[in-house]
Structures are given as C-alpha cells and as structure tokens.
C-alpha cells in the first residue's frame, strides 16, 4: 500500500527517477491503478521533469500483494509509478518493467500498451 511519504521509482522515461507520494486521491492508502500526487525527489538532467516538480502519477507496482479473484496474489520487488497528465495519458513515451493487469480494468490502456510485460 502506498501512503503519504512513501517513496516510489519512476517507471517511465519522463525524466524523474524517484518520487515521494504526498497525497493519494480518493482514499487513504493507494494500490495498483490509483492516482497519486507526488513530488520528484531525483531527476535526470536536461529532461522536462525537474527535481521538486509536483506531478500526478499512477501506481503500477507495489511490494504489498494484490489479490485477484482467482486467488492469486501478485507482488513486485519495488514500488513504482508512471507520471501522467491531468487527462490520464502518460507523459513519457516508454514504460519500464512489468505492470499488473489491473491497470487495464481501470482504463489506463495507453500505459498497458507501452509496457513490455503485463502480468
């Protein structure tokens, strides 16, 4: 579960490396597919996303397990998010690492199509 002050890796090529969650929209704790407000804590130089920018992001991986209807629990090695615009489209042009199938159910099909592997 992602909550306030949780650190996440950026799973896209928008320029950010590390994000810190400052608000989960809608609930107290966020899971895969939830939108968060985050601050960029570490960024790549000469990219559009700079350090200390306030961004919206979608959680794509969590270390806490997500239980599916068939009983399978999906866990990842890290917490990761993809930076998105207000409309929900990703800012970057690539997504790194595997993502969960639950994003397709929450209408983030553009992120699913950019991902190299959907679990």
Z-matrix of the N, CA and C atoms (Angstrom, degrees):
N
C 1 1.444
C 2 1.524 1 109.78
N 3 1.303 2 115.12 1 137.66
C 4 1.455 3 121.72 2 179.29
C 5 1.529 4 107.68 3 -102.48
N 6 1.320 5 116.04 4 129.50
C 7 1.451 6 120.74 5 178.77
C 8 1.525 7 108.64 6 -132.82
N 9 1.302 8 116.56 7 -176.44
C 10 1.449 9 121.03 8 179.56
C 11 1.534 10 110.21 9 -58.72
N 12 1.323 11 116.01 10 137.64
C 13 1.466 12 125.91 11 -178.69
C 14 1.526 13 113.98 12 73.87
N 15 1.322 14 119.23 13 10.17
C 16 1.465 15 121.65 14 173.53
C 17 1.525 16 109.33 15 -77.48
N 18 1.326 17 115.96 16 142.12
C 19 1.466 18 122.02 17 179.06
C 20 1.522 19 109.55 18 -98.76
N 21 1.336 20 115.84 19 140.15
C 22 1.455 21 122.26 20 -179.62
C 23 1.524 22 109.22 21 -133.52
N 24 1.320 23 116.03 22 153.35
C 25 1.459 24 121.71 23 170.54
C 26 1.520 25 108.13 24 -86.66
N 27 1.312 26 116.45 25 147.77
C 28 1.460 27 120.79 26 174.48
C 29 1.524 28 107.64 27 -86.11
N 30 1.320 29 117.00 28 125.41
C 31 1.460 30 121.93 29 -174.80
C 32 1.525 31 112.25 30 -101.44
N 33 1.340 32 116.94 31 26.08
C 34 1.459 33 119.93 32 178.49
C 35 1.526 34 109.48 33 -139.60
N 36 1.336 35 115.53 34 -179.04
C 37 1.463 36 119.89 35 -177.12
C 38 1.528 37 112.06 36 -105.56
N 39 1.316 38 117.35 37 36.53
C 40 1.466 39 121.55 38 179.96
C 41 1.525 40 112.09 39 -78.07
N 42 1.319 41 118.36 40 -13.51
C 43 1.459 42 121.73 41 178.65
C 44 1.512 43 113.51 42 118.45
N 45 1.307 44 118.63 43 -19.43
C 46 1.467 45 121.90 44 179.33
C 47 1.527 46 109.39 45 -83.50
N 48 1.331 47 115.98 46 148.34
C 49 1.470 48 121.18 47 174.52
C 50 1.523 49 110.91 48 -110.78
N 51 1.338 50 116.46 49 -48.99
C 52 1.462 51 122.08 50 -178.28
C 53 1.517 52 109.22 51 -123.17
N 54 1.336 53 115.21 52 139.51
C 55 1.462 54 122.55 53 177.28
C 56 1.515 55 109.02 54 -123.42
N 57 1.338 56 116.36 55 148.88
C 58 1.457 57 121.14 56 171.99
C 59 1.521 58 107.64 57 -122.66
N 60 1.304 59 115.93 58 125.34
C 61 1.458 60 122.15 59 -178.58
C 62 1.528 61 109.28 60 -70.58
N 63 1.332 62 115.92 61 130.80
C 64 1.459 63 119.56 62 174.58
C 65 1.525 64 111.99 63 -114.67
N 66 1.347 65 118.33 64 -12.80
C 67 1.458 66 121.23 65 176.39
C 68 1.524 67 108.99 66 -164.37
N 69 1.325 68 116.12 67 135.74
C 70 1.460 69 121.82 68 171.35
C 71 1.520 70 106.42 69 -100.91
N 72 1.333 71 116.60 70 124.20
C 73 1.462 72 119.90 71 -176.46
C 74 1.518 73 110.77 72 -78.30
N 75 1.319 74 116.23 73 125.82
C 76 1.459 75 121.66 74 174.36
C 77 1.510 76 115.26 75 97.98
N 78 1.329 77 118.43 76 -38.35
C 79 1.457 78 120.75 77 -177.08
C 80 1.524 79 110.13 78 -134.30
N 81 1.318 80 115.62 79 179.69
C 82 1.460 81 120.74 80 177.99
C 83 1.527 82 111.20 81 -83.33
N 84 1.326 83 116.70 82 -37.63
C 85 1.461 84 122.42 83 -180.00
C 86 1.517 85 109.16 84 -122.85
N 87 1.338 86 115.95 85 139.74
C 88 1.449 87 120.46 86 -178.37
C 89 1.516 88 112.03 87 -104.13
N 90 1.327 89 115.65 88 149.88
C 91 1.454 90 122.58 89 176.32
C 92 1.528 91 107.61 90 -126.57
N 93 1.312 92 116.84 91 -170.65
C 94 1.462 93 121.24 92 -178.27
C 95 1.529 94 109.77 93 -62.16
N 96 1.338 95 115.58 94 129.37
C 97 1.451 96 121.42 95 179.46
C 98 1.513 97 114.62 96 95.81
N 99 1.331 98 118.86 97 -6.06
C 100 1.459 99 121.55 98 179.12
C 101 1.529 100 109.84 99 -86.07
N 102 1.317 101 115.21 100 151.04
C 103 1.462 102 121.41 101 178.79
C 104 1.522 103 108.54 102 -95.39
N 105 1.336 104 115.58 103 135.92
C 106 1.459 105 121.15 104 178.82
C 107 1.527 106 109.27 105 -125.84
N 108 1.317 107 115.77 106 159.79
C 109 1.456 108 122.73 107 168.51
C 110 1.528 109 105.16 108 -101.93
N 111 1.328 110 117.06 109 129.01
C 112 1.460 111 120.72 110 -175.16
C 113 1.520 112 109.91 111 -136.59
N 114 1.315 113 114.33 112 160.66
C 115 1.465 114 121.44 113 173.54
C 116 1.530 115 108.11 114 -112.52
N 117 1.331 116 116.22 115 139.38
C 118 1.461 117 121.65 116 179.77
C 119 1.524 118 107.71 117 -78.81
N 120 1.319 119 117.21 118 119.20
C 121 1.460 120 122.00 119 -178.88
C 122 1.520 121 112.60 120 -96.93
N 123 1.337 122 117.66 121 -27.08
C 124 1.457 123 122.01 122 178.94
C 125 1.521 124 107.39 123 -144.36
N 126 1.329 125 116.42 124 134.67
C 127 1.464 126 120.01 125 -176.10
C 128 1.522 127 110.45 126 -140.05
N 129 1.336 128 115.36 127 158.42
C 130 1.459 129 122.57 128 175.76
C 131 1.537 130 107.77 129 -81.18
N 132 1.335 131 119.06 130 137.14
C 133 1.471 132 120.04 131 179.32
C 134 1.529 133 112.18 132 -64.67
N 135 1.322 134 115.79 133 153.93
C 136 1.470 135 124.65 134 175.79
C 137 1.526 136 112.71 135 59.95
N 138 1.318 137 116.69 136 38.48
C 139 1.459 138 121.77 137 176.24
C 140 1.524 139 108.37 138 -123.71
N 141 1.350 140 118.29 139 162.65
C 142 1.473 141 119.56 140 -177.11
C 143 1.534 142 114.31 141 -64.16
N 144 1.323 143 117.82 142 -35.11
C 145 1.456 144 121.06 143 -179.65
C 146 1.523 145 109.01 144 -89.28
N 147 1.323 146 115.79 145 120.63
C 148 1.462 147 121.41 146 -175.97
C 149 1.533 148 110.53 147 -105.22
N 150 1.320 149 115.28 148 165.36
C 151 1.457 150 121.58 149 175.29
C 152 1.532 151 109.02 150 -63.10
N 153 1.318 152 116.23 151 141.82
C 154 1.473 153 126.81 152 -179.68
C 155 1.525 154 113.38 153 71.91
N 156 1.335 155 118.90 154 14.53
C 157 1.466 156 121.47 155 171.85
C 158 1.524 157 109.51 156 -76.22
N 159 1.321 158 116.25 157 143.88
C 160 1.460 159 122.01 158 174.38
C 161 1.528 160 106.79 159 -95.04
N 162 1.340 161 116.95 160 123.50
C 163 1.463 162 121.70 161 -174.49
C 164 1.530 163 110.29 162 -132.39
N 165 1.329 164 114.88 163 161.53
C 166 1.466 165 121.95 164 168.67
C 167 1.514 166 107.40 165 -97.62
N 168 1.322 167 115.99 166 143.66
C 169 1.462 168 119.92 167 -179.47
C 170 1.527 169 109.61 168 -145.33
N 171 1.326 170 115.50 169 154.88
C 172 1.463 171 122.57 170 176.02
C 173 1.519 172 107.69 171 -109.47
N 174 1.318 173 116.78 172 130.14
C 175 1.461 174 121.61 173 179.12
C 176 1.529 175 108.40 174 -72.86
N 177 1.345 176 117.38 175 125.68
C 178 1.463 177 121.12 176 -179.96
C 179 1.522 178 113.10 177 -114.48
N 180 1.341 179 118.42 178 -21.23
C 181 1.464 180 121.83 179 177.55
C 182 1.523 181 109.31 180 -143.14
N 183 1.341 182 116.13 181 141.17
C 184 1.465 183 121.23 182 173.83
C 185 1.523 184 109.33 183 -138.36
N 186 1.322 185 115.81 184 151.26
C 187 1.458 186 119.82 185 177.10
C 188 1.520 187 111.00 186 -78.27
N 189 1.317 188 117.03 187 -23.15
C 190 1.463 189 121.33 188 174.32
C 191 1.524 190 108.02 189 -75.30
N 192 1.305 191 117.57 190 136.42
C 193 1.458 192 121.21 191 -175.81
C 194 1.511 193 113.58 192 -68.73
N 195 1.333 194 115.45 193 148.31
C 196 1.459 195 122.93 194 173.51
C 197 1.513 196 107.00 195 -113.49
N 198 1.327 197 116.79 196 120.25
C 199 1.461 198 120.57 197 -177.61
C 200 1.520 199 109.94 198 -89.79
N 201 1.339 200 115.03 199 130.57
C 202 1.462 201 120.90 200 177.27
C 203 1.519 202 110.51 201 -93.89
N 204 1.335 203 115.64 202 171.04
C 205 1.463 204 120.28 203 -177.43
C 206 1.522 205 112.99 204 -64.42
N 207 1.336 206 117.30 205 -30.79
C 208 1.463 207 120.21 206 -179.13
C 209 1.527 208 112.87 207 -83.41
N 210 1.345 209 118.56 208 4.07
C 211 1.450 210 122.09 209 175.04
C 212 1.509 211 115.62 210 97.96
N 213 1.326 212 118.01 211 -7.24
C 214 1.467 213 121.14 212 -179.81
C 215 1.527 214 109.30 213 -77.03
N 216 1.335 215 116.29 214 138.68
C 217 1.457 216 121.93 215 175.87
C 218 1.522 217 108.11 216 -108.46
N 219 1.334 218 117.09 217 124.75
C 220 1.459 219 122.98 218 -178.87
C 221 1.526 220 107.99 219 -102.45
N 222 1.361 221 116.40 220 123.04
C 223 1.464 222 122.39 221 176.67
C 224 1.521 223 108.64 222 -126.25
N 225 1.322 224 115.99 223 147.15
C 226 1.449 225 121.73 224 177.86
C 227 1.525 226 109.38 225 -118.91
N 228 1.330 227 116.13 226 168.22
C 229 1.466 228 121.58 227 -178.71
C 230 1.522 229 112.94 228 -80.32
N 231 1.335 230 117.62 229 -21.22
C 232 1.458 231 119.75 230 -176.82
C 233 1.520 232 110.52 231 -143.66
N 234 1.319 233 114.90 232 168.56
C 235 1.456 234 121.72 233 171.51
C 236 1.520 235 107.13 234 -95.71
N 237 1.327 236 117.10 235 129.27
C 238 1.463 237 120.47 236 -177.17
C 239 1.517 238 110.47 237 -142.99
N 240 1.335 239 114.86 238 153.15
C 241 1.457 240 121.24 239 179.92
C 242 1.522 241 109.32 240 -142.40
N 243 1.341 242 115.48 241 157.37
C 244 1.460 243 123.17 242 176.56
C 245 1.525 244 107.11 243 -113.47
N 246 1.325 245 117.30 244 128.37
C 247 1.462 246 121.94 245 -179.84
C 248 1.525 247 108.97 246 -73.70
N 249 1.340 248 115.88 247 130.81
C 250 1.460 249 121.52 248 -177.62
C 251 1.523 250 109.72 249 -126.77
N 252 1.346 251 115.26 250 164.50
C 253 1.457 252 121.30 251 175.13
C 254 1.535 253 109.08 252 -85.77
N 255 1.318 254 116.78 253 179.89
C 256 1.472 255 119.72 254 179.38
C 257 1.526 256 111.72 255 -63.74
N 258 1.334 257 117.17 256 -28.08
C 259 1.472 258 121.01 257 179.57
C 260 1.522 259 112.29 258 -79.18
N 261 1.339 260 117.98 259 -15.13
C 262 1.455 261 121.44 260 179.14
C 263 1.514 262 114.95 261 101.97
N 264 1.329 263 117.58 262 2.43
C 265 1.463 264 119.39 263 177.74
C 266 1.530 265 109.29 264 -88.00
N 267 1.326 266 118.21 265 143.47
C 268 1.472 267 120.23 266 -176.37
C 269 1.526 268 111.46 267 -68.33
N 270 1.334 269 115.83 268 145.07
C 271 1.463 270 121.09 269 178.24
C 272 1.518 271 111.81 270 -77.07
N 273 1.316 272 117.26 271 -35.54
C 274 1.455 273 121.60 272 179.87
C 275 1.519 274 111.36 273 -83.36
N 276 1.329 275 114.53 274 171.63
C 277 1.469 276 119.90 275 -179.94
C 278 1.520 277 112.24 276 -105.76
N 279 1.341 278 117.35 277 -6.15
C 280 1.466 279 121.76 278 177.88
C 281 1.519 280 109.24 279 -134.93
N 282 1.337 281 115.10 280 152.77
C 283 1.469 282 122.04 281 173.94
C 284 1.517 283 106.72 282 -124.00
N 285 1.333 284 116.82 283 131.08
C 286 1.453 285 121.93 284 -176.89
C 287 1.519 286 110.73 285 -102.30
N 288 1.320 287 116.43 286 141.22
C 289 1.453 288 122.03 287 174.36
C 290 1.517 289 113.00 288 82.35
N 291 1.331 290 115.55 289 170.34
C 292 1.465 291 119.67 290 -179.65
C 293 1.522 292 111.62 291 -74.16
N 294 1.331 293 115.92 292 153.77
C 295 1.453 294 121.41 293 174.00
C 296 1.524 295 108.69 294 -130.93
N 297 1.314 296 116.32 295 162.36
C 298 1.466 297 121.58 296 -177.41
C 299 1.524 298 110.98 297 -85.08
N 300 1.313 299 116.08 298 153.45
C 301 1.453 300 123.16 299 179.99
C 302 1.531 301 112.37 300 -68.61
N 303 1.326 302 116.79 301 -18.78
C 304 1.458 303 120.46 302 -178.67
C 305 1.532 304 113.08 303 -62.24
N 306 1.335 305 117.72 304 -20.69
C 307 1.464 306 120.19 305 177.36
C 308 1.523 307 112.12 306 -66.11
N 309 1.327 308 116.45 307 -31.94
C 310 1.463 309 119.78 308 178.18
C 311 1.529 310 110.36 309 -65.90
N 312 1.333 311 116.87 310 -36.78
C 313 1.464 312 120.55 311 178.96
C 314 1.526 313 112.05 312 -68.69
N 315 1.331 314 117.42 313 -25.41
C 316 1.466 315 121.32 314 -178.73
C 317 1.533 316 112.19 315 -98.40
N 318 1.331 317 117.12 316 19.29
C 319 1.472 318 125.09 317 173.04
C 320 1.532 319 113.86 318 64.08
N 321 1.324 320 117.63 319 38.60
C 322 1.457 321 122.16 320 170.04
C 323 1.523 322 108.10 321 -107.73
N 324 1.335 323 116.68 322 56.72
C 325 1.461 324 121.75 323 -174.70
C 326 1.522 325 112.19 324 -68.43
N 327 1.323 326 118.62 325 -28.41
C 328 1.466 327 121.15 326 178.80
C 329 1.529 328 110.08 327 -66.27
N 330 1.329 329 117.63 328 -40.39
C 331 1.460 330 120.72 329 177.52
C 332 1.533 331 110.20 330 -67.16
N 333 1.324 332 117.17 331 -39.66
C 334 1.462 333 121.41 332 178.83
C 335 1.520 334 110.51 333 -63.39
N 336 1.329 335 117.38 334 -39.02
C 337 1.473 336 119.73 335 -178.84
C 338 1.529 337 111.84 336 -71.46
N 339 1.329 338 118.73 337 -27.42
C 340 1.467 339 121.19 338 178.77
C 341 1.515 340 113.24 339 -81.99
N 342 1.325 341 117.90 340 -18.53
C 343 1.464 342 121.43 341 -174.16
C 344 1.525 343 111.35 342 -75.00
N 345 1.347 344 116.87 343 142.94
C 346 1.469 345 119.52 344 179.34
C 347 1.512 346 113.07 345 -75.21
N 348 1.339 347 117.94 346 -24.99
C 349 1.452 348 121.07 347 -177.77
C 350 1.531 349 109.63 348 -147.71
N 351 1.324 350 116.05 349 132.13
C 352 1.463 351 122.05 350 177.87
C 353 1.525 352 107.57 351 -115.36
N 354 1.331 353 115.81 352 121.64
C 355 1.461 354 120.61 353 -177.88
C 356 1.517 355 108.81 354 -103.93
